Amino acid sequence: MEACSLFTREHAFFLNETEGIVKQVYVLCLSVLIVFITTVGYAGEIGGDDEPLKKNTSPDEILLQDGTILHGSIIESNDEFIVLETPSLGQIKIPVNNIKQISRENETQGVYSDPDQNTIMFCPTPATLPKGDLYFRDFELFLLNFGYGVTDNFDVSFGTVFPISTEATLLTVGGKFRLLDREKLPIGVAATVGFTKLSDSHFTSVGLVAGIGDARKSMNFSVNHTFKDNDTEDTIYLVGADMQTGRKTKAFFEYFSSNSLLDGEDHDLKGFINLGIRFFGQKHSFSLSGFRPVGEDTGSFLFWPMAMYSHHF
């Protein structure tokens, strides 16, 4: 399973057990994130995969299959090649087979798309990782997640926690199998399975994900059913939507039910929402969101900040 499996009732118990340590770690987390955001803000000056966009005044962009980005004006195109007029190299004839993405003058999204399109933040999408793609994700510093694309239609993931305490351990493994490709069909569908061990308890889960859209904008629905070691069962429903709002930014929204987080004692609680923004490049992304309960009196409380960093290799 992916990130949504980390926020079941058992994982909420883990956070409660380590509350004192987590508060100290969270202060450090905020400091690191501030430095990270500042660094990203100057990415165009220090290089990296964002450098080609540093002083782009050309109307069109072409992303090649090898990751190279070319800027210029497209003056001719057909089914076999595209001719690009560039400021420094003159006219370049590019075979269509070598092109991965094109962004024209009137498009604001650019050639990049979100490398983490297989999940919103907690809600999965029906997309799977490309074959051979390997990622590392970090939630709030102490929740660590790894994923690998075994084939274009099947990926696996592994999750654990930063070794804060020997008394609280977490291990989660899972997989997603794509049944219908949303890029080729009106709707995408994927099946998920997972196993989680938390300290002295464990549970298994199965789920189904359906969604429409693509890497730039999507709407998704997920249902996940858990079977626990104490012979109880839970079902959690998630809804997630995202939209690319700029060359390297995306806004997203999520809602999920509270069954797997609480024991059902609070009948006023209708679930949780998560609203945020993602900044991304070709191989990495950083998501920052606000997380809050729905349907209960929270007083002056507004949002709990959530942060996720992801890097693809």
Residue frames relative to the residue before (quaternion, step in Angstrom):
aa qw qx qy qz dx dy dz
M 1.0000 0.0000 0.0000 0.0000 0.00 0.00 0.00
E 0.4341 -0.6863 0.5112 0.2814 3.55 -1.25 0.19
A 0.8602 -0.2119 0.0829 0.4564 3.55 -1.28 -0.39
C 0.6012 0.5960 -0.3823 0.3704 3.62 0.97 -0.72
S 0.6318 0.5539 -0.3461 0.4174 3.62 1.08 -0.60
L 0.5948 0.5855 -0.3592 0.4177 3.57 1.23 -0.34
F 0.7428 0.4053 -0.2118 0.4891 3.60 1.20 -0.34
T 0.2922 0.7173 -0.5583 0.2973 3.53 0.88 1.00
R 0.7351 -0.4179 0.2782 0.4556 3.57 -1.27 0.08
E 0.6324 0.5436 -0.3417 0.4333 3.60 1.02 -0.76
H 0.6783 0.4804 -0.2956 0.4708 3.55 1.03 -0.75
A 0.5851 0.5380 -0.3692 0.4816 3.56 1.16 -0.49
F 0.6042 0.5425 -0.3423 0.4727 3.59 1.11 -0.70
F 0.6337 0.5380 -0.3294 0.4477 3.58 0.98 -0.85
L 0.6633 0.5016 -0.3082 0.4621 3.58 0.93 -0.84
N 0.6409 0.5210 -0.3274 0.4590 3.59 1.03 -0.76
E 0.6627 0.5251 -0.3057 0.4378 3.58 0.98 -0.87
T 0.7653 0.3214 -0.1711 0.5309 3.58 1.09 -0.65
E 0.2005 0.8495 -0.4761 0.1073 3.59 1.27 0.40
G 0.6788 0.5060 -0.3156 0.4285 3.60 0.82 -0.93
I 0.6795 0.4786 -0.2851 0.4774 3.55 0.93 -0.93
V 0.6365 0.5530 -0.3300 0.4245 3.56 0.97 -0.89
K 0.6276 0.5430 -0.3476 0.4364 3.60 0.96 -0.81
Q 0.6628 0.4903 -0.3078 0.4750 3.59 0.97 -0.83
V 0.6541 0.5099 -0.3127 0.4631 3.56 0.98 -0.87
Y 0.6402 0.5534 -0.3311 0.4173 3.57 1.02 -0.82
V 0.5985 0.5477 -0.3583 0.4620 3.58 1.08 -0.66
L 0.6515 0.4965 -0.3034 0.4868 3.56 0.99 -0.87
C 0.6103 0.5726 -0.3410 0.4282 3.57 1.04 -0.83
L 0.6646 0.5092 -0.3041 0.4545 3.56 0.88 -0.95
S 0.6449 0.5278 -0.3223 0.4491 3.57 0.98 -0.83
V 0.6662 0.4999 -0.2993 0.4655 3.55 0.94 -0.92
L 0.6584 0.5234 -0.3133 0.4409 3.59 0.96 -0.86
I 0.6185 0.5401 -0.3435 0.4558 3.57 1.05 -0.74
V 0.6545 0.4999 -0.3036 0.4791 3.57 0.98 -0.89
F 0.6520 0.5322 -0.3135 0.4397 3.57 0.98 -0.90
I 0.6662 0.5014 -0.3039 0.4610 3.57 0.88 -0.96
T 0.6327 0.5305 -0.3276 0.4593 3.57 1.02 -0.81
T 0.6515 0.5166 -0.3079 0.4624 3.56 1.02 -0.86
V 0.6486 0.5174 -0.3151 0.4608 3.57 0.95 -0.89
G 0.6151 0.5786 -0.3417 0.4124 3.55 1.05 -0.77
Y 0.7553 0.3285 -0.1854 0.5359 3.56 1.18 -0.63
A 0.2635 0.8031 -0.5004 0.1879 3.57 1.23 0.44
G 0.6335 0.5494 -0.3389 0.4267 3.56 1.02 -0.70
E 0.6925 0.4697 -0.2820 0.4694 3.59 1.18 -0.49
I 0.7413 0.4086 -0.2342 0.4782 3.60 1.07 -0.65
G 0.6269 -0.5632 0.3397 0.4176 3.61 1.22 0.05
G 0.4320 0.6794 -0.5254 0.2750 3.56 -1.19 -0.65
D 0.7332 -0.4351 0.2787 0.4420 3.55 -1.30 -0.09
D 0.6059 0.5544 -0.3676 0.4363 3.60 1.24 -0.04
E 0.4712 0.7373 -0.4136 0.2516 3.60 1.22 -0.36
P 0.6356 0.5454 -0.3695 0.4025 3.67 0.88 -0.72
L 0.6944 0.4672 -0.2904 0.4639 3.63 1.15 -0.44
K 0.3377 0.8081 -0.4485 0.1785 3.56 1.35 -0.03
K 0.8182 0.0184 0.0318 0.5738 3.58 0.73 -1.01
N 0.1727 0.8290 -0.5110 0.1476 3.51 0.92 0.95
T 0.0045 -0.7881 0.6150 -0.0253 3.53 -0.74 1.12
S 0.5231 0.6331 -0.4105 0.3963 3.60 1.33 0.02
P 0.5441 -0.6847 0.3861 0.2934 3.58 -0.97 0.84
D 0.7961 0.2916 -0.1381 0.5120 3.62 0.93 -0.83
E 0.1500 -0.7662 0.6195 0.0815 3.55 -1.25 0.63
I 0.0751 -0.7720 0.6297 0.0442 3.55 -1.13 0.74
L 0.1819 -0.7643 0.6131 0.0826 3.55 -0.84 1.06
L 0.2766 -0.7760 0.5481 0.1444 3.58 -0.65 1.15
Q 0.6799 -0.5051 0.3497 0.4004 3.57 -1.28 0.37
D 0.6984 0.4599 -0.2792 0.4719 3.62 1.10 -0.58
G 0.6400 -0.5567 0.3168 0.4245 3.60 1.28 0.14
T 0.5037 0.6483 -0.4258 0.3803 3.61 1.23 -0.12
I 0.1908 -0.7726 0.5970 0.1015 3.57 -1.04 0.85
L 0.1221 -0.7871 0.6034 0.0384 3.57 -0.86 1.02
H 0.1812 -0.7782 0.5961 0.0792 3.57 -1.03 0.89
G 0.3693 0.7152 -0.5391 0.2477 3.55 -1.02 0.77
S 0.5400 -0.5837 0.4786 0.3724 3.53 -1.24 -0.53
I 0.3483 -0.7278 0.5521 0.2099 3.58 -0.79 1.04
I 0.1110 -0.8310 0.5447 0.0197 3.57 -0.53 1.20
E 0.7909 0.0582 -0.0446 0.6076 3.58 1.27 -0.25
S 0.0860 0.7894 -0.6047 0.0613 3.56 -1.06 0.75
N 0.0728 0.7614 -0.6425 0.0465 3.54 -1.19 0.69
D 0.7522 -0.4068 0.2709 0.4420 3.59 -1.27 -0.17
E 0.7252 0.4428 -0.2436 0.4676 3.61 1.18 -0.37
F 0.8221 -0.0435 0.0675 0.5637 3.60 0.95 -0.77
I 0.2545 -0.7193 0.6227 0.1734 3.52 -1.43 0.23
V 0.2384 -0.7528 0.5969 0.1419 3.54 -1.01 0.83
L 0.0932 -0.8047 0.5863 0.0006 3.55 -0.69 1.17
E 0.2507 -0.7433 0.6049 0.1373 3.57 -0.88 1.03
T 0.0772 -0.8224 0.5637 -0.0033 3.58 -0.48 1.24
P 0.6066 -0.5924 0.3902 0.3589 3.61 -1.13 0.59
S 0.8011 0.3214 -0.1510 0.4817 3.60 0.95 -0.84
L 0.7702 0.3588 -0.1855 0.4935 3.62 1.06 -0.65
G 0.4810 -0.6613 0.4457 0.3642 3.58 1.23 -0.09
Q 0.7667 -0.3279 0.2568 0.4885 3.55 -1.09 -0.69
I 0.0897 -0.7818 0.6169 0.0138 3.56 -0.96 1.02
K 0.2340 -0.7580 0.5968 0.1201 3.55 -0.89 1.02
I 0.0610 -0.8312 0.5517 -0.0314 3.58 -0.45 1.25
P 0.4018 -0.7030 0.5281 0.2559 3.62 -0.72 1.01
V 0.5623 -0.6294 0.4224 0.3306 3.57 -1.00 0.85
N 0.6275 0.5638 -0.3368 0.4182 3.59 1.04 -0.72
N 0.6679 0.4966 -0.2971 0.4681 3.60 1.21 -0.43
I 0.6353 0.5488 -0.3149 0.4428 3.59 1.29 -0.19
K 0.2560 -0.7767 0.5624 0.1220 3.54 -0.93 0.99
Q 0.8024 -0.0564 0.0912 0.5870 3.58 0.94 -0.90
I 0.1310 -0.7708 0.6198 0.0672 3.57 -1.17 0.73
S 0.0737 -0.7666 0.6365 0.0427 3.56 -1.05 0.84
R 0.2486 -0.7941 0.5419 0.1180 3.56 -0.66 1.14
E 0.7629 -0.4274 0.2615 0.4085 3.54 -1.36 0.31
N 0.7482 0.4118 -0.2222 0.4704 3.60 0.93 -0.86
E 0.5873 0.5557 -0.3735 0.4547 3.61 1.27 0.19
T 0.2929 -0.7883 0.5220 0.1425 3.57 -0.87 0.96
Q 0.6061 0.6196 -0.3485 0.3567 3.61 1.20 -0.33
G 0.3869 -0.7380 0.4835 0.2682 3.61 1.11 -0.39
V 0.6676 -0.5297 0.3618 0.3779 3.56 -1.34 0.00
Y 0.6125 0.5625 -0.3611 0.4219 3.59 1.15 -0.42
S 0.0685 -0.7435 0.6611 0.0740 3.54 -1.27 0.61
D 0.6857 -0.5234 0.3310 0.3825 3.54 -1.23 0.56
P 0.3491 -0.7485 0.5171 0.2248 3.66 -0.65 1.01
D 0.7052 0.4233 -0.2537 0.5091 3.61 1.26 -0.38
Q 0.1764 0.8317 -0.5051 0.1484 3.56 0.96 0.88
N 0.5731 0.6034 -0.3877 0.3964 3.63 1.22 -0.15
T 0.7798 0.1421 -0.1262 0.5965 3.59 1.29 0.02
I 0.4652 -0.6176 0.5359 0.3392 3.58 -1.21 0.47
M 0.6722 -0.3144 0.2028 0.6389 3.53 0.60 -1.22
F 0.7795 0.1119 -0.0529 0.6141 3.54 0.93 -1.01
C 0.6780 0.4685 -0.2821 0.4913 3.58 1.09 -0.68
P 0.3454 -0.7399 0.5308 0.2269 3.62 -0.73 0.96
T 0.2921 -0.6948 0.6172 0.2258 3.55 -1.33 0.25
P 0.6018 -0.5764 0.3904 0.3914 3.63 -1.16 0.23
A 0.5076 0.6415 -0.4286 0.3835 3.60 1.25 -0.01
T 0.2059 -0.7556 0.6095 0.1233 3.56 -1.18 0.65
L 0.6235 -0.5393 0.4047 0.3957 3.55 -1.27 0.30
P 0.5235 -0.5966 0.4863 0.3653 3.61 -1.11 0.54
K 0.6315 -0.5453 0.3889 0.3906 3.57 -1.11 0.60
G 0.8149 0.2403 -0.2002 0.4880 3.57 -0.84 1.02
D 0.5331 0.6221 -0.4154 0.3954 3.60 1.25 -0.16
L 0.0717 -0.7845 0.6159 -0.0048 3.55 -0.90 1.03
Y 0.0234 -0.8164 0.5771 -0.0014 3.58 -0.84 0.95
F 0.1817 -0.7176 0.6552 0.1511 3.50 -1.42 0.32
R 0.0396 -0.7950 0.6053 -0.0036 3.59 -0.88 0.99
D 0.1373 -0.7770 0.6128 0.0441 3.51 -1.13 0.82
F 0.1258 -0.7838 0.6069 0.0384 3.57 -0.73 1.14
E 0.8580 -0.0656 0.0255 0.5088 3.57 -0.77 1.07
L 0.6358 -0.5587 0.2835 0.4510 3.61 1.22 0.62
F 0.8117 0.3372 -0.1808 0.4413 3.63 0.75 -0.90
L 0.6627 0.4309 -0.3266 0.5181 3.65 1.21 -0.09
L 0.0999 -0.8279 0.5517 -0.0176 3.57 -0.48 1.27
N 0.0213 -0.8091 0.5854 -0.0463 3.57 -0.90 0.97
F 0.0929 -0.7803 0.6181 0.0206 3.55 -1.01 0.93
G 0.0204 -0.8080 0.5888 0.0017 3.59 -1.05 0.70
Y 0.0697 -0.7964 0.6005 0.0171 3.57 -1.17 0.61
G 0.3513 -0.7301 0.5519 0.1974 3.55 -1.00 0.89
V 0.2606 -0.7841 0.5468 0.1354 3.58 -0.32 1.26
T 0.7465 -0.0458 0.0287 0.6632 3.55 1.08 -0.87
D 0.6883 -0.4536 0.3375 0.4545 3.59 -1.23 -0.03
N 0.7471 0.3858 -0.2033 0.5017 3.59 1.20 -0.48
F 0.7715 0.2779 -0.1568 0.5504 3.63 1.20 -0.08
D 0.0529 0.7871 -0.6134 0.0373 3.56 -0.89 0.98
V 0.2655 -0.7479 0.5911 0.1440 3.54 -1.27 0.48
S 0.1170 -0.7920 0.5957 0.0639 3.57 -1.22 0.48
F 0.1420 -0.7626 0.6284 0.0590 3.52 -1.30 0.54
G 0.0354 -0.8220 0.5682 -0.0118 3.57 -0.86 0.95
T 0.0582 0.7711 -0.6323 0.0470 3.52 -1.19 0.64
V 0.4404 -0.6664 0.5171 0.3075 3.57 -1.27 -0.21
F 0.5832 -0.5265 0.4697 0.4026 3.53 -1.27 0.38
P 0.5013 -0.6965 0.4195 0.2960 3.63 -0.84 0.92
I 0.0024 0.8258 -0.5611 0.0570 3.56 0.32 1.31
S 0.8095 -0.0060 0.0704 0.5828 3.57 0.90 -0.99
T 0.4771 -0.6661 0.4942 0.2906 3.58 -1.14 0.66
E 0.6346 0.5579 -0.3208 0.4279 3.60 1.24 -0.34
A 0.7561 0.2737 -0.1710 0.5694 3.59 1.20 -0.32
T 0.0735 0.8039 -0.5806 0.1061 3.56 -0.42 1.25
L 0.0881 -0.7901 0.6061 0.0236 3.54 -1.16 0.64
L 0.0628 0.7657 -0.6374 0.0587 3.53 -1.02 0.90
T 0.0807 0.7935 -0.5983 0.0764 3.56 -0.78 1.01
V 0.0335 -0.7742 0.6321 -0.0029 3.57 -0.99 0.90
G 0.1143 0.8144 -0.5611 0.0941 3.57 -1.06 0.63
G 0.1867 -0.7785 0.5879 0.1164 3.50 -1.33 0.05
K 0.1787 -0.7575 0.6183 0.1096 3.54 -1.28 0.45
F 0.1050 -0.7856 0.6088 0.0356 3.56 -0.91 0.98
R 0.3134 -0.7649 0.5377 0.1659 3.57 -0.67 1.14
L 0.2302 -0.7900 0.5599 0.0971 3.53 -0.75 1.14
L 0.7832 0.0652 -0.0146 0.6182 3.58 1.04 -0.86
D 0.3523 -0.7509 0.5279 0.1828 3.58 -0.88 0.99
R 0.3676 -0.7571 0.4997 0.2050 3.60 -0.57 1.15
E 0.5930 0.5696 -0.3670 0.4350 3.61 1.20 -0.37
K 0.7585 0.3643 -0.1869 0.5071 3.59 1.17 -0.59
L 0.7636 0.2912 -0.1432 0.5583 3.57 1.22 -0.53
P 0.6562 -0.5251 0.3535 0.4106 3.63 -1.18 0.32
I 0.7934 0.1328 -0.0618 0.5908 3.61 1.17 -0.54
G 0.2562 -0.7496 0.5899 0.1565 3.53 -1.16 0.66
V 0.0731 -0.7901 0.6085 0.0137 3.57 -1.09 0.75
A 0.0246 0.7883 -0.6138 0.0338 3.56 -1.04 0.82
A 0.2828 -0.7289 0.5980 0.1762 3.56 -1.21 0.60
T 0.1410 -0.7985 0.5827 0.0544 3.58 -1.03 0.81
V 0.0358 -0.7669 0.6403 0.0246 3.54 -1.26 0.52
G 0.0588 0.8244 -0.5596 0.0605 3.59 -1.01 0.72
F 0.1590 -0.7430 0.6401 0.1140 3.52 -1.35 0.36
T 0.0464 -0.8038 0.5929 -0.0168 3.57 -0.90 0.97
K 0.0814 -0.7608 0.6428 0.0373 3.55 -1.03 0.91
L 0.0096 -0.7967 0.6018 -0.0553 3.55 -0.72 1.16
S 0.8057 -0.1537 0.0460 0.5702 3.56 -0.38 1.28
D 0.8270 -0.2022 0.1594 0.4998 3.62 -0.60 -1.13
S 0.6773 0.4561 -0.2980 0.4943 3.61 1.21 0.09
H 0.0430 -0.7874 0.6140 0.0354 3.56 -1.26 0.35
F 0.0067 -0.7832 0.6213 0.0229 3.57 -1.29 0.35
T 0.3069 -0.7078 0.6016 0.2069 3.51 -1.33 0.38
S 0.1210 -0.8001 0.5853 0.0513 3.57 -1.20 0.44
V 0.0923 -0.7458 0.6560 0.0700 3.52 -1.26 0.57
G 0.0042 0.8289 -0.5579 0.0409 3.57 -1.02 0.71
L 0.2172 -0.7411 0.6193 0.1412 3.51 -1.37 0.23
V 0.1203 -0.7923 0.5978 0.0212 3.56 -0.95 0.98
A 0.0074 -0.7770 0.6294 -0.0068 3.57 -0.98 0.89
G 0.1205 0.8128 -0.5605 0.1036 3.56 -0.99 0.75
I 0.2445 -0.7306 0.6168 0.1614 3.51 -1.32 0.41
G 0.6085 0.5589 -0.4120 0.3843 3.57 -1.22 0.46
D 0.3852 -0.6904 0.5568 0.2547 3.53 -1.25 -0.56
A 0.7841 -0.3290 0.2294 0.4736 3.57 -1.26 -0.38
R 0.6954 0.4863 -0.2746 0.4522 3.61 1.15 -0.52
K 0.7849 -0.0727 0.0289 0.6147 3.60 1.13 -0.52
S 0.0872 0.8095 -0.5709 0.1056 3.55 -0.95 0.86
M 0.1736 -0.7239 0.6550 0.1295 3.51 -1.42 0.33
N 0.0174 -0.8443 0.5307 -0.0728 3.57 -0.64 1.14
F 0.1038 -0.7633 0.6350 0.0585 3.53 -1.24 0.63
S 0.0274 -0.8053 0.5914 -0.0299 3.57 -0.89 0.97
V 0.0800 -0.7533 0.6502 0.0588 3.55 -1.14 0.77
N 0.0555 -0.8093 0.5838 -0.0354 3.56 -0.79 1.09
H 0.1131 -0.8047 0.5823 0.0243 3.59 -0.69 1.11
T 0.1604 -0.8072 0.5658 0.0501 3.57 -0.80 1.06
F 0.1844 -0.7459 0.6340 0.0876 3.52 -1.20 0.79
K 0.1795 -0.8423 0.5051 0.0554 3.56 -0.36 1.28
D 0.6331 -0.5778 0.3745 0.3536 3.53 -1.27 0.45
N 0.6628 0.4662 -0.3150 0.4942 3.61 1.24 -0.15
D 0.5657 -0.6504 0.3425 0.3737 3.56 1.29 0.59
T 0.5324 0.5718 -0.4451 0.4376 3.60 1.10 0.63
E 0.2250 -0.7696 0.5868 0.1128 3.54 -1.26 0.49
D 0.0871 -0.7798 0.6187 0.0382 3.55 -1.22 0.61
T 0.1445 -0.7640 0.6199 0.1058 3.54 -1.22 0.50
I 0.0838 -0.7866 0.6108 0.0337 3.55 -0.92 0.93
Y 0.1989 -0.7710 0.5986 0.0876 3.55 -1.00 0.93
L 0.0589 -0.8000 0.5972 0.0030 3.56 -0.94 0.91
V 0.0770 -0.7520 0.6531 0.0448 3.54 -1.15 0.77
G 0.0554 0.8152 -0.5723 0.0696 3.57 -0.81 0.98
A 0.0245 -0.7857 0.6180 -0.0080 3.56 -1.07 0.80
D 0.0017 0.7943 -0.6075 -0.0031 3.56 -1.12 0.65
M 0.0610 -0.7840 0.6173 0.0233 3.56 -1.27 0.47
Q 0.3949 -0.7005 0.5444 0.2385 3.53 -0.90 0.97
T 0.1801 -0.8317 0.5233 0.0440 3.55 -0.63 1.20
G 0.7981 0.0828 -0.0427 0.5953 3.59 1.24 -0.22
R 0.7734 -0.3408 0.2420 0.4766 3.55 -1.28 -0.16
K 0.8239 0.0511 0.0139 0.5642 3.59 0.96 -0.83
T 0.6212 0.5082 -0.3603 0.4755 3.57 1.06 0.70
K 0.0448 -0.7788 0.6256 -0.0013 3.51 -1.21 0.65
A 0.2440 -0.7426 0.6056 0.1491 3.59 -1.03 0.84
F 0.0222 -0.8168 0.5764 -0.0026 3.59 -1.06 0.71
F 0.1389 -0.7641 0.6268 0.0623 3.53 -1.34 0.49
E 0.0156 -0.7998 0.6000 -0.0116 3.57 -1.04 0.83
Y 0.0502 -0.7497 0.6573 0.0583 3.52 -1.26 0.57
F 0.1137 0.7884 -0.6041 0.0227 3.57 -1.04 0.67
S 0.5800 -0.6202 0.4222 0.3174 3.51 -1.20 0.76
S 0.5069 -0.6987 0.4411 0.2458 3.54 -1.24 0.54
N 0.3800 0.7727 -0.4631 0.2102 3.61 1.22 -0.09
S 0.7552 0.3979 -0.2204 0.4719 3.56 0.90 -0.89
L 0.6407 0.5169 -0.3365 0.4573 3.59 1.23 -0.02
L 0.7999 0.1684 -0.0675 0.5720 3.57 1.03 -0.78
D 0.5862 -0.6068 0.4235 0.3300 3.56 -1.31 0.27
G 0.5799 -0.6070 0.3696 0.3983 3.58 1.24 0.16
E 0.4248 0.7217 -0.4555 0.3019 3.59 1.25 0.26
D 0.7053 0.4013 -0.2505 0.5279 3.57 1.14 -0.60
H 0.1877 -0.8321 0.5144 0.0879 3.55 -0.09 1.30
D 0.5927 0.5700 -0.3698 0.4324 3.60 1.24 -0.22
L 0.6012 0.5766 -0.3588 0.4211 3.58 1.19 -0.42
K 0.1867 -0.8186 0.5400 0.0592 3.57 -0.65 1.16
G 0.7422 -0.3187 0.2209 0.5466 3.59 1.24 -0.12
F 0.4449 -0.6643 0.5300 0.2826 3.54 -1.29 -0.40
I 0.1702 -0.7538 0.6218 0.1277 3.54 -1.22 0.55
N 0.1087 -0.7661 0.6312 0.0543 3.53 -1.23 0.56
L 0.0167 -0.8126 0.5788 -0.0661 3.57 -0.57 1.20
G 0.2183 0.8205 -0.4992 0.1731 3.58 -0.63 1.03
I 0.3781 -0.6818 0.5810 0.2338 3.50 -1.42 -0.22
R 0.1833 -0.7753 0.5979 0.0885 3.56 -1.14 0.73
F 0.1734 -0.7417 0.6415 0.0909 3.53 -1.04 0.92
F 0.0510 0.8384 -0.5378 0.0721 3.60 -0.72 0.96
G 0.2155 -0.7187 0.6434 0.1519 3.48 -1.40 0.39
Q 0.7685 -0.3437 0.2427 0.4821 3.55 -1.16 -0.44
K 0.8156 0.2283 -0.0873 0.5245 3.60 1.03 -0.79
H 0.7849 0.2806 -0.1431 0.5335 3.61 1.17 -0.15
S 0.0453 -0.7802 0.6209 0.0610 3.54 -1.32 0.24
F 0.1285 -0.7543 0.6371 0.0923 3.53 -1.30 0.47
S 0.1018 -0.8069 0.5816 0.0133 3.58 -0.72 1.12
L 0.0408 -0.7738 0.6321 -0.0039 3.54 -1.02 0.91
S 0.0699 0.8244 -0.5518 0.1051 3.57 -0.69 1.09
G 0.3523 -0.6875 0.5874 0.2413 3.51 -1.42 0.19
F 0.1567 -0.8099 0.5651 0.0094 3.54 -0.76 1.16
R 0.1651 0.8100 -0.5481 0.1271 3.62 -0.71 0.98
P 0.5305 -0.6196 0.4686 0.3392 3.60 -1.21 0.49
V 0.2790 -0.7436 0.5875 0.1549 3.55 -1.28 0.48
G 0.8192 0.3161 -0.2138 0.4282 3.56 -1.06 0.79
E 0.7180 0.3603 -0.2730 0.5293 3.60 1.18 0.15
D 0.5610 -0.6023 0.4517 0.3442 3.55 -1.25 0.47
T 0.0817 -0.8288 0.5535 0.0057 3.57 -0.44 1.23
G 0.4832 -0.6829 0.4339 0.3346 3.57 1.24 0.19
S 0.8091 -0.2240 0.1936 0.5077 3.55 -0.85 -1.02
F 0.4714 0.6884 -0.4387 0.3338 3.59 1.26 -0.14
L 0.1915 -0.7864 0.5800 0.0920 3.58 -0.95 0.92
F 0.7899 -0.1954 0.1866 0.5505 3.60 0.34 -1.24
W 0.3117 -0.6814 0.6209 0.2303 3.52 -1.26 0.57
P 0.3932 -0.7477 0.4760 0.2446 3.62 -0.65 1.03
M 0.0930 -0.7683 0.6325 0.0324 3.55 -1.02 0.93
A 0.0532 -0.8038 0.5925 -0.0015 3.57 -1.03 0.81
M 0.0012 -0.7867 0.6170 -0.0199 3.56 -1.07 0.80
Y 0.0952 -0.7626 0.6376 0.0538 3.55 -1.02 0.90
S 0.0414 -0.8038 0.5934 -0.0101 3.58 -0.97 0.87
H 0.0315 -0.7836 0.6205 0.0073 3.55 -1.05 0.83
H 0.2132 -0.7780 0.5829 0.0979 3.57 -0.96 0.95
F 0.2673 -0.7839 0.5477 0.1186 3.54 -0.99 0.91
